[in-house]
């Protein structure tokens, strides 16, 4: 299992969702599940509204600044805070081996 491994987000890189991971609605909650047959991922990840927004940006590949700028258009928040939040979400997804640099 990848949980706890040390990872670092390259703020200049773009990231995308690895093949086999899907966003699903389960009992009123949005979760990420692995639908493939060969992954270190074991479990589900619950996403809040902002996490879903980030996920949708990652479908075609996006970087920290690009995602934060898109969120700034959608939400009334400070860009510096958004960059920190996006970096945190991407770090978690990278640690869990759900996303990859592209």
N, C-alpha and C positions, 0 to 999 in steps of 0.2 A: 504494500500500500504506500502511496506517495505522501500521505499526510505527514506534515512536519518537516519535509525536506526543505532545504534552503533554496529559494529562488529569488531572482531579482528581475524586475521589469525594466526593459530597455525602453525608455520614453520616446526614442526615435523610431522604434520598430512598430510594425503593424502585427496584430494578432488575429487569429481566426479560430473558430471552434473545430476541434478534431472530429473526424468522421465517426459517426455512430452515436454522437450525443444529440439529444433532442429535448426541446422544451415541451412540457406536458402540463395540463391542468388536472390536478388530482385533489378531489374533495375540497374544491374551492381555493386551492393553493397552486401556485406556479412552481414547478420543480424541473430540474435538469436530471435526465435519466440516461443511462448508457444502453443503447439498443443493440450494440455489436456483441461479439463473442470473445474478444481478446483485449482486455484492458486491465490496468492496475486499479482502475476506479471501481470502488465497491460501495454502493449506496446511492443516495440522492442528495441534491443540493436544492434547498428552498431559496427562491428569489423573491425579493420585494419588488415593488413597481419600478424602482430605479435599476435594480438588478436585471429585470426583464428588458428595460431600455438598453442597457449596456449589452446584453446578450444579442439583441436584434442588430446592434451596430457591428457586432463581431461576425455575423453571418457571412458577410463578404470581405471581411478583414478591415481592421481599423486600429489606429494607434490611440494612445492616451489623450493627446491634444485634440484629435479629431472627435473622439467620443465626448470629451468634456465640452467642446464647442457645441456639439449637437445638443447636449444636455442643457447648456446655457440658454439655447433657443427655446427649449421645452419647459424648463423650470426657472423659477426666480431664485438664483443662487449665485454666489461669488465663484468666479472661474477658478481661483486658487483652491477653494474648498472642493470644487468638482474634480479638479485634477488629482487631489489627494484621495478622494473617494474612489475615483475610477482606478487609480493605481492600486488601491487596496483590494478592489474587486478582482482586477486582473491578476494580482499576486495570488489570491486565493484560488482562482481557476487554474493558474499555471501550476501551483503547488499540487493541486489535485489531478494534474495531467489532463485537463479538459480542453485547454487551448494550446496553440503553438504559434511561434513566430512565423510570419509568412513574408 
